[in-house]
Amino acid sequence: MREPTIRLTDGPKGWEATVSFGTDPVTGKRVRRHIRATTRAALQTKIEEITATPPVSSDATPTLEAWMGLWLAALEAKASFATVDKAKWMVNNWLVPGFGRVKIDRLSPAMIEQRLATMVSPATRKTASPVTRWECYCALRTALNLAVQKQRIPVNPALNAVVPNPRRPEVQPLTPDETARILKVVEDRPDKARWMVGLLLGLRQSEVLGLTWDDIDLQRGTLSVTAQLAGYRQRHTQGDKRVPLKTKASRRTLPLPTMLADALTELRQTDPTATGWVFHADDGGCPDQRADGRMWKRLVKSAGITRNVRVHDMRHTAASALLAAGVPDRTAQEVMGWSGPAMTQRYQHPTSKVVAEAVHRGVAVLTGTPTVAQDSLRGQVQDWLRQCEESRDSVRLVEEAVVIMNRVLDRIS
């Protein structure tokens, strides 16, 4: 509510005020009350009375523009800045210009399909991309779900609208060879620890850049993810630098691999500003995601990798490495900071070797035959036993070794 406008008039009552209660969240119209009194003191008393009991919103069916404003206000109370910022962009640039004046009880699946398919940005005059259309549809569907909950409409028309969900490009994580080539490229760089954290631990870009030296315990050999770097718009509009993590599960403490611990130790010893950001900007200030992304592209190119590899693909690479290593899903969920097991399907990509080994294991269970790995290990053990027997350097040791190896062979059979 804005401050009331008070003025002295030539009318019989003399003093007059206009109290504005903002915009009605249902109709989208401005809500104002005009008050008159013979003295300023009496006027002030009336202002206090009316502001203590603000007018109730109209029961009229709201337009889509008005309802989206109400939905954004509800979203702002529970979602992150980045989520709300993107939602406002979709509402203001696409949904409202497209059909903001339509009342929500007049929306139909066919109207939603038609208007989403022909949305044009008033700023650029460009038609929405398939991804933008799908994201706008998801936002509209969620907002209309709220309208159903508030009993403003009986059913959600967006649920029956057919909007194509664009197929996202399949993520191709880095192979072990490509990972080794990138690590080779960065081994002499002062910022090599930054890329090791992404490749070996799989932290999100915002989590890596949000690290401070308080999060690193070199004596215990641990790294704690406690906050993340704010997005570009949030830093420049709100002044925030470090913000809460994406989810509660994102808060985690991970052990430092030896090579990463050595790199961080070297960085701290050579960095004159080792009391703040771990991976700061050149001037020692707040890191920048865009500069970080540009540097990653240059490193990928220097490693001789010609395909497009995003910064976030380092996270997919680390998750896929856990899968290849046979790490249980629950443990991988803790390492990666996932809030649910569904993320394993998105981030873990089985390699052909992993798939082949899984097939061989299934065949072994069904037929009772050893897997390829078991055959290989059995052959290596038997070759070693033959060499021991031929040497006869110590009959007793050979006999003990034979007993032990036979036990091993029985276990893997």
C-alpha positions, 0 to 999 in steps of 0.5 A: 500500500502506498502512502496516502495523498493528502491535500487541502481543498476549497470544499466544505470539508476542507481536507481530502485524501486518496488511499491507494491499496495497489492493484486488485490481484483478481481484476487487475484494476487499481483499488483506491478510496477517497476520504474527506474531513473538516480537519487534518486530525480527523482525516488522519483518524479516518485514514488509520481506520480504513488502512486497518481494514483494507478492502476485500478483492472482488469476486469477479473472474480475473484476466490471465494477466491479473492471475499471473501477477497473483501467481508470481507473488505466491511463487516469490514467497517460496522459490529462489530468485532465479526461478522467480526471475525466469517466471517473470520473464516468461509472463511479461515477455510471452504470456501476457502479450499473447493472451493476458486480457483473456479471462481465465474462465474463457481459456480453452485447450484449443486457445492455449494451443493456438496462442502458444504456437503463435507467440511473438515477443513484443520486444524483438518481434521474434517467434518463440522457440519450441523450448520457450513455448514448452516452458511458458506452457508449464508456467501457465499450467502451474498458475492455472492449477493454483486457480483451480485450488482457489476455486476460481475455475472448475478445471485447468484447461491447460491439462488438455492442451497438446503442446509439443515437448521438445526433445533435448539433445542427449548429453554426452559426458566426457570419456576417460581419455577426454578427461585425461586430456583436459587434466593434462591441459590444466596441470600447469595452470594456476586455476587447475583446482577449479577444473578438478573440482568440477571433473572429479567431484561433479559440483555444479558451477555455482557451487564451485564458484561459491566456494570460500576458503572457509569451506576447504579443510586441507588438514582433514582433506575435505570440501564442504558445499555450504552455499552457491554463487548468486546468478548474474542478475541477482548479484547486479540487482539485489547485491547478493553474492552467496545464496542458499543452495539449490536444495537441502540435499545439496549441502554435503561434505566430500573427501578431497582426492589427493591430486585435488588436495595438492592443487588446492594446497598449491593454490592457497600458498600462491594466492595472496587473497587466500582468505575469500573466494577460492576461485575469484576473479582476476582482481580478487573479487566475486567470480563470474559464471560467464568468464568461467564458461568462456575459459572452459570452452578454450580449455576444451578446444585446447584438449583437441575436443571438437564437439560442444561440451558444456560446463555442466557436462563435467557434472554428468561426467562425474556422475557417469564415473560413479556409475561405471565404478559400481557405486550404489545409487544411494551413495551416488545421490549423496556424493552428487547432492541430489534430492531424489533417485530420479536424478540418477537417470538424468545424469548417469550415462552408462558407457558401452563397457558398463552395458557389456559387463551388465549383459555378461553378468546376466548371462552368467546368472542364467547359464551358470557360466563365468563372466568375461571378467571372471574368465580373465581373472581365472586365467591370470591366476592360473598362469601365476600358479604355473609360474610358481610351480615351475620355479620351485623356489619354495615348495611350502610357499607354492603349496600355500599359494595354491590353497589361497588361489583356489579359494579365490577361484571358488569365490569368483566361479 
